[in-house]
Amino acid sequence: MSKRSSHLGSVVIIIALVAVFSVALMIFGTRFDWWQPIDGFLMVRSYLNLLGYGVLGLGFIAMLHQLIRANKRGLVKAAIASSIGLGLLAPMLYSFVQPVQRFPPIHDITTDTNNVPMFLVLNDQRAGAKNTLTYEGVNVAKQQLAAFADITSIHSQKDAEQAFEHALAIVKEKGWQIIAQDLDKLHIEASARTSVYHFVDDVVIVVTPLANGSKVDMRSVSRIGRGDRGVNAARIRDFINTFNS
């Protein structure tokens, strides 16, 4: 009997794989412009755990059924389906072990909160934008400084033109979409996408000549969402580390 194939085991594995495919579709559908990044994010937030619980539950029931029937092959299939269900629940389970870091509800981060880099080409009519590019001032600056005190201007020994070219090379290396580059104004504007849901954030980089080198400032702004979960700060931090390496 243990060698007998299990139709039930096969069915639960198929259901589990369909669930995985559905989650992948929710996430990566934005890359094919089937829906907006926020829609994919909300779908995953709404359905990921439900799918995980469903697959895990079906797999567990199938495991009991196969144990009763002493069907080892079917038991293995059901166990695989249950493992897939646990995998779908992994983000939630991980959040219990490692609580999600809390970030302030801001989406506009800059290396210089006193002399904020300004966008000259991109504006509030950019595609899909619900957030303005107008800097909101002292309240945002205080929250940023409290959460991301390490994010400050880059002071480089490179002259302004060299710093500009280096910054531009990093933008290209990161794969950001360059909107504007002006060597005379030492000004770069670009759009970057987040790695998973492909949310679009806008970036401006400004180089300022100094007597003994140059100062490089960067600002990163999310097009949508009140908070960014630290994404813009992480992008600027990564740019700074790359520039200085």
Disulfide bonds with the S-S distance in Angstrom:
none
